[in-house]
């Protein structure tokens, strides 16, 4: 068992990762599974960006009138298809390191979200 905020070091040593927030276990997974299933997705729309609050396993991080960026916690074809159905003109999918996953996962969603 190891507890650290030095996530670069943790990523080179650990095989299993857990995130705690306010004393509650939020994530418990192998590092490989967590990295395989978590992506940052940025979608750009021709018109106003749609409301994404009801999309399971998608955490909105940033929103503007025509662009949404969020953390996708499930990269199965079903989850990706739900995002494709939103009709984005452009979709960028970024693999994340452990530090990026941690920061995005525990970051507050955009106030008032979309």
C-alpha positions as CSV (number, residue, x, y, z in Angstrom):
1,X,0.0,0.0,0.0
2,X,1.3,3.4,-1.0
3,X,-0.2,6.9,-0.7
4,X,1.3,9.7,-2.7
5,X,0.5,12.8,-4.7
6,X,3.6,12.2,-6.8
7,X,1.6,10.5,-9.6
8,X,4.5,10.2,-12.0
9,X,6.3,7.9,-9.5
10,X,3.1,6.0,-8.6
11,X,2.6,5.3,-12.3
12,X,6.0,3.6,-12.6
13,X,5.5,1.5,-9.5
14,X,1.9,0.7,-8.9
15,X,-0.2,-2.0,-10.6
16,X,-3.5,-1.1,-8.8
17,X,-4.8,2.5,-8.3
18,X,-7.5,3.9,-6.0
19,X,-8.7,7.5,-5.8
20,X,-10.2,8.9,-2.6
21,X,-12.3,12.0,-2.5
22,X,-13.7,13.4,0.7
23,X,-12.9,10.1,2.4
24,X,-14.9,8.1,-0.2
25,X,-13.4,5.6,-2.6
26,X,-14.1,6.9,-6.1
27,X,-12.0,4.6,-8.3
28,X,-10.4,1.3,-7.7
29,X,-8.8,-0.4,-10.7
30,X,-5.6,-1.8,-12.1
31,X,-3.6,1.0,-13.7
32,X,-3.7,-0.8,-17.0
33,X,-7.6,-1.0,-16.9
34,X,-7.9,2.6,-15.8
35,X,-5.7,3.9,-18.6
36,X,-7.4,1.7,-21.2
37,X,-10.9,2.8,-20.4
38,X,-10.4,6.5,-19.7
39,X,-10.0,9.2,-22.4
40,X,-10.4,12.9,-22.6
41,X,-12.8,13.7,-25.4
42,X,-13.3,17.1,-27.1
43,X,-16.3,17.6,-29.4
44,X,-16.8,20.5,-31.7
45,X,-20.3,21.3,-33.0
46,X,-21.4,23.4,-36.0
47,X,-24.1,25.0,-33.8
48,X,-24.7,25.2,-30.0
49,X,-23.3,22.2,-28.1
50,X,-25.9,19.9,-26.7
51,X,-26.7,19.1,-23.1
52,X,-24.5,16.1,-22.0
53,X,-25.5,15.9,-18.3
54,X,-27.5,12.7,-18.9
55,X,-24.7,10.8,-20.6
56,X,-23.5,8.1,-18.3
57,X,-19.7,7.8,-17.8
58,X,-19.0,11.2,-19.3
59,X,-17.8,14.0,-17.0
60,X,-18.0,17.4,-18.4
61,X,-14.8,19.4,-17.8
62,X,-15.1,22.5,-20.1
63,X,-17.9,23.9,-22.2
64,X,-18.3,26.7,-24.6
65,X,-21.0,27.5,-27.0
66,X,-19.8,25.1,-29.7
67,X,-17.2,22.9,-27.9
68,X,-17.3,20.4,-25.1
69,X,-14.4,18.6,-23.3
70,X,-15.0,15.8,-20.9
71,X,-13.6,12.7,-19.3
72,X,-15.0,9.5,-20.8
73,X,-14.8,6.7,-18.2
74,X,-15.9,3.9,-20.5
75,X,-14.4,3.5,-23.9
76,X,-16.5,0.6,-25.0
77,X,-18.1,0.9,-28.4
78,X,-21.5,1.5,-26.7
79,X,-20.2,4.5,-24.8
80,X,-18.4,6.0,-27.8
81,X,-21.5,5.5,-29.9
82,X,-23.6,7.6,-27.4
83,X,-21.1,10.5,-28.0
84,X,-21.2,10.0,-31.7
85,X,-25.0,10.4,-31.7
86,X,-24.6,14.0,-30.4
87,X,-23.6,14.9,-34.0
88,X,-20.2,16.6,-33.4
89,X,-18.5,17.9,-36.4
90,X,-15.2,17.0,-35.0
91,X,-14.2,14.6,-32.2
92,X,-10.7,14.5,-30.6
93,X,-9.9,11.6,-28.3
94,X,-6.8,11.9,-26.1
95,X,-5.1,9.1,-24.1
96,X,-4.2,10.3,-20.6
97,X,-1.4,9.5,-18.1
98,X,-2.3,8.8,-14.5
99,X,-1.8,12.4,-13.4
100,X,-4.1,13.7,-16.1
101,X,-6.8,11.1,-15.2
102,X,-6.5,12.0,-11.5
103,X,-6.8,15.8,-12.1
104,X,-9.7,15.4,-14.6
105,X,-11.5,12.9,-12.5
106,X,-11.5,14.9,-9.3
107,X,-12.0,18.3,-11.0
108,X,-15.3,20.0,-10.4
109,X,-17.6,19.9,-13.4
110,X,-18.2,23.2,-15.2
111,X,-20.5,25.3,-12.9
112,X,-24.0,25.1,-14.3
113,X,-22.7,22.4,-16.8
114,X,-24.4,21.8,-20.1
